Amino acid sequence: ALCGTIIEVPTMSGDKLTVNLQGEVVKPYTVKRFPGYGLPFPKEPTRKGDLLVAFDIKFPDRL
């Protein structure tokens, strides 16, 4: 979280979305939005909503 990382996020379709967070500090309760990777719209099933990923970061009490 402090040094950044590359993670794989499972999507609603069963695929994995690779997210590059290198060089970025991810703080607790950070939320990232990924347009087009969420659930399909009920009236337009070919369109998909956004996938929201909330990060639950736990830092150690000491190093």
PyMOL Python script that loads the backbone (N, CA, C, O; Angstrom):
from pymol import cmd

cmd.read_pdbstr("""\
ATOM      1  N   ALA A   1       0.817  -1.192   0.000  1.00  0.00           N
ATOM      2  CA  ALA A   1       0.000   0.000   0.000  1.00  0.00           C
ATOM      3  C   ALA A   1       0.865   1.261   0.000  1.00  0.00           C
ATOM      4  O   ALA A   1       0.527   2.257  -0.639  1.00  0.00           O
ATOM      5  N   LEU A   2       1.972   1.204   0.718  1.00  0.00           N
ATOM      6  CA  LEU A   2       2.838   2.390   0.769  1.00  0.00           C
ATOM      7  C   LEU A   2       3.712   2.523  -0.463  1.00  0.00           C
ATOM      8  O   LEU A   2       4.004   3.636  -0.900  1.00  0.00           O
ATOM      9  N   CYS A   3       4.127   1.410  -1.022  1.00  0.00           N
ATOM     10  CA  CYS A   3       5.050   1.432  -2.164  1.00  0.00           C
ATOM     11  C   CYS A   3       4.353   1.172  -3.486  1.00  0.00           C
ATOM     12  O   CYS A   3       4.998   1.207  -4.534  1.00  0.00           O
ATOM     13  N   GLY A   4       3.066   0.917  -3.465  1.00  0.00           N
ATOM     14  CA  GLY A   4       2.354   0.585  -4.681  1.00  0.00           C
ATOM     15  C   GLY A   4       2.507  -0.888  -5.008  1.00  0.00           C
ATOM     16  O   GLY A   4       3.341  -1.578  -4.422  1.00  0.00           O
ATOM     17  N   THR A   5       1.707  -1.365  -5.935  1.00  0.00           N
ATOM     18  CA  THR A   5       1.716  -2.776  -6.294  1.00  0.00           C
ATOM     19  C   THR A   5       0.934  -2.981  -7.579  1.00  0.00           C
ATOM     20  O   THR A   5       0.331  -2.044  -8.103  1.00  0.00           O
ATOM     21  N   ILE A   6       0.945  -4.178  -8.074  1.00  0.00           N
ATOM     22  CA  ILE A   6       0.088  -4.578  -9.185  1.00  0.00           C
ATOM     23  C   ILE A   6      -0.823  -5.666  -8.639  1.00  0.00           C
ATOM     24  O   ILE A   6      -0.346  -6.653  -8.080  1.00  0.00           O
ATOM     25  N   ILE A   7      -2.135  -5.493  -8.798  1.00  0.00           N
ATOM     26  CA  ILE A   7      -3.083  -6.477  -8.289  1.00  0.00           C
ATOM     27  C   ILE A   7      -3.981  -6.965  -9.411  1.00  0.00           C
ATOM     28  O   ILE A   7      -4.119  -6.307 -10.442  1.00  0.00           O
ATOM     29  N   GLU A   8      -4.588  -8.120  -9.202  1.00  0.00           N
ATOM     30  CA  GLU A   8      -5.592  -8.642 -10.123  1.00  0.00           C
ATOM     31  C   GLU A   8      -6.932  -8.618  -9.409  1.00  0.00           C
ATOM     32  O   GLU A   8      -7.079  -9.173  -8.320  1.00  0.00           O
ATOM     33  N   VAL A   9      -7.905  -7.971 -10.030  1.00  0.00           N
ATOM     34  CA  VAL A   9      -9.236  -7.831  -9.451  1.00  0.00           C
ATOM     35  C   VAL A   9     -10.188  -8.712 -10.244  1.00  0.00           C
ATOM     36  O   VAL A   9     -10.277  -8.567 -11.463  1.00  0.00           O
ATOM     37  N   PRO A  10     -10.908  -9.632  -9.581  1.00  0.00           N
ATOM     38  CA  PRO A  10     -11.895 -10.429 -10.310  1.00  0.00           C
ATOM     39  C   PRO A  10     -13.056  -9.546 -10.759  1.00  0.00           C
ATOM     40  O   PRO A  10     -13.519  -8.688 -10.006  1.00  0.00           O
ATOM     41  N   THR A  11     -13.521  -9.760 -11.986  1.00  0.00           N
ATOM     42  CA  THR A  11     -14.630  -8.969 -12.520  1.00  0.00           C
ATOM     43  C   THR A  11     -15.920  -9.777 -12.461  1.00  0.00           C
ATOM     44  O   THR A  11     -15.902 -10.967 -12.145  1.00  0.00           O
ATOM     45  N   MET A  12     -17.030  -9.131 -12.765  1.00  0.00           N
ATOM     46  CA  MET A  12     -18.336  -9.783 -12.729  1.00  0.00           C
ATOM     47  C   MET A  12     -18.459 -10.872 -13.794  1.00  0.00           C
ATOM     48  O   MET A  12     -19.251 -11.802 -13.639  1.00  0.00           O
ATOM     49  N   SER A  13     -17.683 -10.765 -14.871  1.00  0.00           N
ATOM     50  CA  SER A  13     -17.746 -11.756 -15.950  1.00  0.00           C
ATOM     51  C   SER A  13     -16.834 -12.952 -15.688  1.00  0.00           C
ATOM     52  O   SER A  13     -16.810 -13.898 -16.475  1.00  0.00           O
ATOM     53  N   GLY A  14     -16.083 -12.916 -14.584  1.00  0.00           N
ATOM     54  CA  GLY A  14     -15.180 -14.013 -14.262  1.00  0.00           C
ATOM     55  C   GLY A  14     -13.752 -13.783 -14.722  1.00  0.00           C
ATOM     56  O   GLY A  14     -12.861 -14.567 -14.394  1.00  0.00           O
ATOM     57  N   ASP A  15     -13.524 -12.720 -15.478  1.00  0.00           N
ATOM     58  CA  ASP A  15     -12.168 -12.375 -15.906  1.00  0.00           C
ATOM     59  C   ASP A  15     -11.431 -11.695 -14.754  1.00  0.00           C
ATOM     60  O   ASP A  15     -12.003 -11.434 -13.696  1.00  0.00           O
ATOM     61  N   LYS A  16     -10.160 -11.418 -14.983  1.00  0.00           N
ATOM     62  CA  LYS A  16      -9.371 -10.675 -14.002  1.00  0.00           C
ATOM     63  C   LYS A  16      -8.877  -9.385 -14.638  1.00  0.00           C
ATOM     64  O   LYS A  16      -8.388  -9.386 -15.767  1.00  0.00           O
ATOM     65  N   LEU A  17      -9.006  -8.303 -13.914  1.00  0.00           N
ATOM     66  CA  LEU A  17      -8.567  -6.987 -14.355  1.00  0.00           C
ATOM     67  C   LEU A  17      -7.253  -6.676 -13.648  1.00  0.00           C
ATOM     68  O   LEU A  17      -7.211  -6.626 -12.418  1.00  0.00           O
ATOM     69  N   THR A  18      -6.181  -6.468 -14.409  1.00  0.00           N
ATOM     70  CA  THR A  18      -4.886  -6.136 -13.823  1.00  0.00           C
ATOM     71  C   THR A  18      -4.823  -4.636 -13.572  1.00  0.00           C
ATOM     72  O   THR A  18      -5.016  -3.834 -14.485  1.00  0.00           O
ATOM     73  N   VAL A  19      -4.552  -4.269 -12.330  1.00  0.00           N
ATOM     74  CA  VAL A  19      -4.526  -2.867 -11.922  1.00  0.00           C
ATOM     75  C   VAL A  19      -3.121  -2.524 -11.445  1.00  0.00           C
ATOM     76  O   VAL A  19      -2.607  -3.128 -10.504  1.00  0.00           O
ATOM     77  N   ASN A  20      -2.509  -1.550 -12.104  1.00  0.00           N
ATOM     78  CA  ASN A  20      -1.157  -1.125 -11.759  1.00  0.00           C
ATOM     79  C   ASN A  20      -1.243   0.064 -10.804  1.00  0.00           C
ATOM     80  O   ASN A  20      -1.665   1.153 -11.193  1.00  0.00           O
ATOM     81  N   LEU A  21      -0.843  -0.153  -9.560  1.00  0.00           N
ATOM     82  CA  LEU A  21      -0.850   0.904  -8.553  1.00  0.00           C
ATOM     83  C   LEU A  21       0.564   1.274  -8.132  1.00  0.00           C
ATOM     84  O   LEU A  21       0.766   1.837  -7.055  1.00  0.00           O
ATOM     85  N   GLN A  22       1.547   0.960  -8.979  1.00  0.00           N
ATOM     86  CA  GLN A  22       2.936   1.266  -8.643  1.00  0.00           C
ATOM     87  C   GLN A  22       3.128   2.776  -8.592  1.00  0.00           C
ATOM     88  O   GLN A  22       2.611   3.517  -9.427  1.00  0.00           O
ATOM     89  N   GLY A  23       3.878   3.206  -7.600  1.00  0.00           N
ATOM     90  CA  GLY A  23       4.132   4.634  -7.440  1.00  0.00           C
ATOM     91  C   GLY A  23       2.967   5.385  -6.834  1.00  0.00           C
ATOM     92  O   GLY A  23       2.968   6.616  -6.807  1.00  0.00           O
ATOM     93  N   GLU A  24       1.968   4.659  -6.345  1.00  0.00           N
ATOM     94  CA  GLU A  24       0.777   5.283  -5.775  1.00  0.00           C
ATOM     95  C   GLU A  24       0.581   4.763  -4.353  1.00  0.00           C
ATOM     96  O   GLU A  24       0.642   3.556  -4.117  1.00  0.00           O
ATOM     97  N   VAL A  25       0.350   5.659  -3.420  1.00  0.00           N
ATOM     98  CA  VAL A  25       0.059   5.254  -2.046  1.00  0.00           C
ATOM     99  C   VAL A  25      -1.438   4.986  -1.952  1.00  0.00           C
ATOM    100  O   VAL A  25      -2.256   5.870  -2.204  1.00  0.00           O
ATOM    101  N   VAL A  26      -1.785   3.755  -1.585  1.00  0.00           N
ATOM    102  CA  VAL A  26      -3.194   3.390  -1.423  1.00  0.00           C
ATOM    103  C   VAL A  26      -3.510   3.466   0.065  1.00  0.00           C
ATOM    104  O   VAL A  26      -2.988   2.688   0.863  1.00  0.00           O
ATOM    105  N   LYS A  27      -4.360   4.400   0.422  1.00  0.00           N
ATOM    106  CA  LYS A  27      -4.710   4.619   1.822  1.00  0.00           C
ATOM    107  C   LYS A  27      -5.900   3.741   2.202  1.00  0.00           C
ATOM    108  O   LYS A  27      -6.636   3.285   1.327  1.00  0.00           O
ATOM    109  N   PRO A  28      -6.096   3.500   3.505  1.00  0.00           N
ATOM    110  CA  PRO A  28      -7.275   2.746   3.928  1.00  0.00           C
ATOM    111  C   PRO A  28      -8.557   3.414   3.425  1.00  0.00           C
ATOM    112  O   PRO A  28      -8.674   4.639   3.414  1.00  0.00           O
ATOM    113  N   TYR A  29      -9.491   2.600   3.020  1.00  0.00           N
ATOM    114  CA  TYR A  29     -10.815   3.019   2.536  1.00  0.00           C
ATOM    115  C   TYR A  29     -10.772   3.738   1.190  1.00  0.00           C
ATOM    116  O   TYR A  29     -11.740   4.399   0.814  1.00  0.00           O
ATOM    117  N   THR A  30      -9.669   3.619   0.465  1.00  0.00           N
ATOM    118  CA  THR A  30      -9.608   4.150  -0.896  1.00  0.00           C
ATOM    119  C   THR A  30     -10.563   3.350  -1.775  1.00  0.00           C
ATOM    120  O   THR A  30     -10.649   2.129  -1.649  1.00  0.00           O
ATOM    121  N   VAL A  31     -11.279   4.034  -2.662  1.00  0.00           N
ATOM    122  CA  VAL A  31     -12.183   3.371  -3.603  1.00  0.00           C
ATOM    123  C   VAL A  31     -11.745   3.743  -5.010  1.00  0.00           C
ATOM    124  O   VAL A  31     -11.574   4.921  -5.324  1.00  0.00           O
ATOM    125  N   LYS A  32     -11.565   2.737  -5.853  1.00  0.00           N
ATOM    126  CA  LYS A  32     -11.219   2.946  -7.264  1.00  0.00           C
ATOM    127  C   LYS A  32     -12.410   2.524  -8.120  1.00  0.00           C
ATOM    128  O   LYS A  32     -13.082   1.537  -7.820  1.00  0.00           O
ATOM    129  N   ARG A  33     -12.663   3.277  -9.184  1.00  0.00           N
ATOM    130  CA  ARG A  33     -13.778   3.006 -10.094  1.00  0.00           C
ATOM    131  C   ARG A  33     -13.226   2.519 -11.430  1.00  0.00           C
ATOM    132  O   ARG A  33     -12.312   3.122 -11.994  1.00  0.00           O
ATOM    133  N   PHE A  34     -13.797   1.412 -11.933  1.00  0.00           N
ATOM    134  CA  PHE A  34     -13.399   0.849 -13.215  1.00  0.00           C
ATOM    135  C   PHE A  34     -14.621   0.811 -14.129  1.00  0.00           C
ATOM    136  O   PHE A  34     -15.436  -0.108 -14.048  1.00  0.00           O
ATOM    137  N   PRO A  35     -14.744   1.819 -15.003  1.00  0.00           N
ATOM    138  CA  PRO A  35     -15.916   1.908 -15.878  1.00  0.00           C
ATOM    139  C   PRO A  35     -16.020   0.709 -16.821  1.00  0.00           C
ATOM    140  O   PRO A  35     -15.031   0.260 -17.401  1.00  0.00           O
ATOM    141  N   GLY A  36     -17.250   0.207 -16.956  1.00  0.00           N
ATOM    142  CA  GLY A  36     -17.522  -0.863 -17.912  1.00  0.00           C
ATOM    143  C   GLY A  36     -17.224  -2.266 -17.421  1.00  0.00           C
ATOM    144  O   GLY A  36     -17.336  -3.216 -18.196  1.00  0.00           O
ATOM    145  N   TYR A  37     -16.848  -2.431 -16.157  1.00  0.00           N
ATOM    146  CA  TYR A  37     -16.532  -3.758 -15.620  1.00  0.00           C
ATOM    147  C   TYR A  37     -17.550  -4.237 -14.586  1.00  0.00           C
ATOM    148  O   TYR A  37     -17.348  -5.284 -13.971  1.00  0.00           O
ATOM    149  N   GLY A  38     -18.628  -3.500 -14.383  1.00  0.00           N
ATOM    150  CA  GLY A  38     -19.627  -3.858 -13.377  1.00  0.00           C
ATOM    151  C   GLY A  38     -20.769  -4.683 -13.955  1.00  0.00           C
ATOM    152  O   GLY A  38     -20.613  -5.362 -14.969  1.00  0.00           O
ATOM    153  N   LEU A  39     -21.911  -4.611 -13.294  1.00  0.00           N
ATOM    154  CA  LEU A  39     -23.095  -5.361 -13.718  1.00  0.00           C
ATOM    155  C   LEU A  39     -23.710  -4.754 -14.973  1.00  0.00           C
ATOM    156  O   LEU A  39     -23.584  -3.551 -15.205  1.00  0.00           O
ATOM    157  N   PRO A  40     -24.380  -5.581 -15.792  1.00  0.00           N
ATOM    158  CA  PRO A  40     -25.064  -5.035 -16.965  1.00  0.00           C
ATOM    159  C   PRO A  40     -26.283  -4.208 -16.547  1.00  0.00           C
ATOM    160  O   PRO A  40     -26.901  -4.468 -15.515  1.00  0.00           O
ATOM    161  N   PHE A  41     -26.614  -3.212 -17.366  1.00  0.00           N
ATOM    162  CA  PHE A  41     -27.812  -2.418 -17.131  1.00  0.00           C
ATOM    163  C   PHE A  41     -29.035  -3.293 -17.412  1.00  0.00           C
ATOM    164  O   PHE A  41     -29.039  -4.017 -18.408  1.00  0.00           O
ATOM    165  N   PRO A  42     -30.079  -3.251 -16.565  1.00  0.00           N
ATOM    166  CA  PRO A  42     -31.252  -4.114 -16.771  1.00  0.00           C
ATOM    167  C   PRO A  42     -31.941  -3.897 -18.116  1.00  0.00           C
ATOM    168  O   PRO A  42     -32.383  -4.858 -18.746  1.00  0.00           O
ATOM    169  N   LYS A  43     -32.037  -2.653 -18.559  1.00  0.00           N
ATOM    170  CA  LYS A  43     -32.740  -2.368 -19.813  1.00  0.00           C
ATOM    171  C   LYS A  43     -31.814  -2.350 -21.019  1.00  0.00           C
ATOM    172  O   LYS A  43     -32.282  -2.307 -22.157  1.00  0.00           O
ATOM    173  N   GLU A  44     -30.510  -2.382 -20.786  1.00  0.00           N
ATOM    174  CA  GLU A  44     -29.518  -2.415 -21.861  1.00  0.00           C
ATOM    175  C   GLU A  44     -28.426  -3.413 -21.488  1.00  0.00           C
ATOM    176  O   GLU A  44     -27.342  -3.003 -21.074  1.00  0.00           O
ATOM    177  N   PRO A  45     -28.688  -4.721 -21.627  1.00  0.00           N
ATOM    178  CA  PRO A  45     -27.729  -5.722 -21.154  1.00  0.00           C
ATOM    179  C   PRO A  45     -26.377  -5.706 -21.866  1.00  0.00           C
ATOM    180  O   PRO A  45     -25.429  -6.330 -21.391  1.00  0.00           O
ATOM    181  N   THR A  46     -26.271  -5.007 -22.992  1.00  0.00           N
ATOM    182  CA  THR A  46     -24.972  -4.935 -23.667  1.00  0.00           C
ATOM    183  C   THR A  46     -24.061  -3.893 -23.013  1.00  0.00           C
ATOM    184  O   THR A  46     -22.848  -3.921 -23.217  1.00  0.00           O
ATOM    185  N   ARG A  47     -24.632  -2.979 -22.234  1.00  0.00           N
ATOM    186  CA  ARG A  47     -23.848  -1.970 -21.502  1.00  0.00           C
ATOM    187  C   ARG A  47     -23.605  -2.449 -20.081  1.00  0.00           C
ATOM    188  O   ARG A  47     -24.452  -3.112 -19.482  1.00  0.00           O
ATOM    189  N   LYS A  48     -22.446  -2.108 -19.555  1.00  0.00           N
ATOM    190  CA  LYS A  48     -22.127  -2.486 -18.181  1.00  0.00           C
ATOM    191  C   LYS A  48     -21.828  -1.249 -17.351  1.00  0.00           C
ATOM    192  O   LYS A  48     -21.307  -0.250 -17.847  1.00  0.00           O
ATOM    193  N   GLY A  49     -22.171  -1.345 -16.086  1.00  0.00           N
ATOM    194  CA  GLY A  49     -21.894  -0.262 -15.150  1.00  0.00           C
ATOM    195  C   GLY A  49     -20.450  -0.290 -14.688  1.00  0.00           C
ATOM    196  O   GLY A  49     -19.610  -0.986 -15.258  1.00  0.00           O
ATOM    197  N   ASP A  50     -20.184   0.468 -13.661  1.00  0.00           N
ATOM    198  CA  ASP A  50     -18.823   0.565 -13.132  1.00  0.00           C
ATOM    199  C   ASP A  50     -18.600  -0.458 -12.021  1.00  0.00           C
ATOM    200  O   ASP A  50     -19.517  -0.784 -11.267  1.00  0.00           O
ATOM    201  N   LEU A  51     -17.389  -0.951 -11.935  1.00  0.00           N
ATOM    202  CA  LEU A  51     -16.969  -1.818 -10.841  1.00  0.00           C
ATOM    203  C   LEU A  51     -16.235  -0.944  -9.836  1.00  0.00           C
ATOM    204  O   LEU A  51     -15.276  -0.257 -10.189  1.00  0.00           O
ATOM    205  N   LEU A  52     -16.680  -0.967  -8.590  1.00  0.00           N
ATOM    206  CA  LEU A  52     -16.027  -0.205  -7.528  1.00  0.00           C
ATOM    207  C   LEU A  52     -15.236  -1.171  -6.658  1.00  0.00           C
ATOM    208  O   LEU A  52     -15.753  -2.199  -6.221  1.00  0.00           O
ATOM    209  N   VAL A  53     -13.984  -0.830  -6.414  1.00  0.00           N
ATOM    210  CA  VAL A  53     -13.119  -1.654  -5.571  1.00  0.00           C
ATOM    211  C   VAL A  53     -12.714  -0.815  -4.366  1.00  0.00           C
ATOM    212  O   VAL A  53     -12.094   0.240  -4.506  1.00  0.00           O
ATOM    213  N   ALA A  54     -13.075  -1.302  -3.173  1.00  0.00           N
ATOM    214  CA  ALA A  54     -12.714  -0.630  -1.925  1.00  0.00           C
ATOM    215  C   ALA A  54     -11.540  -1.371  -1.303  1.00  0.00           C
ATOM    216  O   ALA A  54     -11.575  -2.593  -1.157  1.00  0.00           O
ATOM    217  N   PHE A  55     -10.517  -0.641  -0.943  1.00  0.00           N
ATOM    218  CA  PHE A  55      -9.313  -1.228  -0.365  1.00  0.00           C
ATOM    219  C   PHE A  55      -9.390  -1.160   1.159  1.00  0.00           C
ATOM    220  O   PHE A  55      -9.585  -0.089   1.733  1.00  0.00           O
ATOM    221  N   ASP A  56      -9.235  -2.310   1.800  1.00  0.00           N
ATOM    222  CA  ASP A  56      -9.210  -2.391   3.259  1.00  0.00           C
ATOM    223  C   ASP A  56      -7.758  -2.625   3.661  1.00  0.00           C
ATOM    224  O   ASP A  56      -7.318  -3.766   3.797  1.00  0.00           O
ATOM    225  N   ILE A  57      -7.028  -1.546   3.849  1.00  0.00           N
ATOM    226  CA  ILE A  57      -5.592  -1.603   4.121  1.00  0.00           C
ATOM    227  C   ILE A  57      -5.367  -1.658   5.626  1.00  0.00           C
ATOM    228  O   ILE A  57      -5.948  -0.884   6.388  1.00  0.00           O
ATOM    229  N   LYS A  58      -4.523  -2.577   6.031  1.00  0.00           N
ATOM    230  CA  LYS A  58      -4.153  -2.678   7.441  1.00  0.00           C
ATOM    231  C   LYS A  58      -2.642  -2.465   7.537  1.00  0.00           C
ATOM    232  O   LYS A  58      -1.866  -3.233   6.969  1.00  0.00           O
ATOM    233  N   PHE A  59      -2.234  -1.432   8.247  1.00  0.00           N
ATOM    234  CA  PHE A  59      -0.821  -1.147   8.443  1.00  0.00           C
ATOM    235  C   PHE A  59      -0.360  -1.762   9.764  1.00  0.00           C
ATOM    236  O   PHE A  59      -1.140  -1.831  10.714  1.00  0.00           O
ATOM    237  N   PRO A  60       0.895  -2.209   9.840  1.00  0.00           N
ATOM    238  CA  PRO A  60       1.399  -2.764  11.102  1.00  0.00           C
ATOM    239  C   PRO A  60       1.549  -1.664  12.158  1.00  0.00           C
ATOM    240  O   PRO A  60       1.714  -0.487  11.835  1.00  0.00           O
ATOM    241  N   ASP A  61       1.486  -2.073  13.409  1.00  0.00           N
ATOM    242  CA  ASP A  61       1.669  -1.117  14.503  1.00  0.00           C
ATOM    243  C   ASP A  61       3.111  -0.643  14.592  1.00  0.00           C
ATOM    244  O   ASP A  61       3.381   0.474  15.033  1.00  0.00           O
ATOM    245  N   ARG A  62       4.049  -1.515  14.163  1.00  0.00           N
ATOM    246  CA  ARG A  62       5.466  -1.150  14.162  1.00  0.00           C
ATOM    247  C   ARG A  62       6.189  -1.967  13.104  1.00  0.00           C
ATOM    248  O   ARG A  62       5.694  -2.998  12.648  1.00  0.00           O
ATOM    249  N   LEU A  63       7.362  -1.492  12.722  1.00  0.00           N
ATOM    250  CA  LEU A  63       8.158  -2.199  11.716  1.00  0.00           C
ATOM    251  C   LEU A  63       9.273  -2.978  12.355  1.00  0.00           C
ATOM    252  O   LEU A  63      10.046  -3.635  11.657  1.00  0.00           O
TER     253      LEU A  63
END
""", "prot")
cmd.dss("prot")
cmd.show_as("cartoon", "prot")
cmd.util.cbc("prot")
cmd.orient("prot")
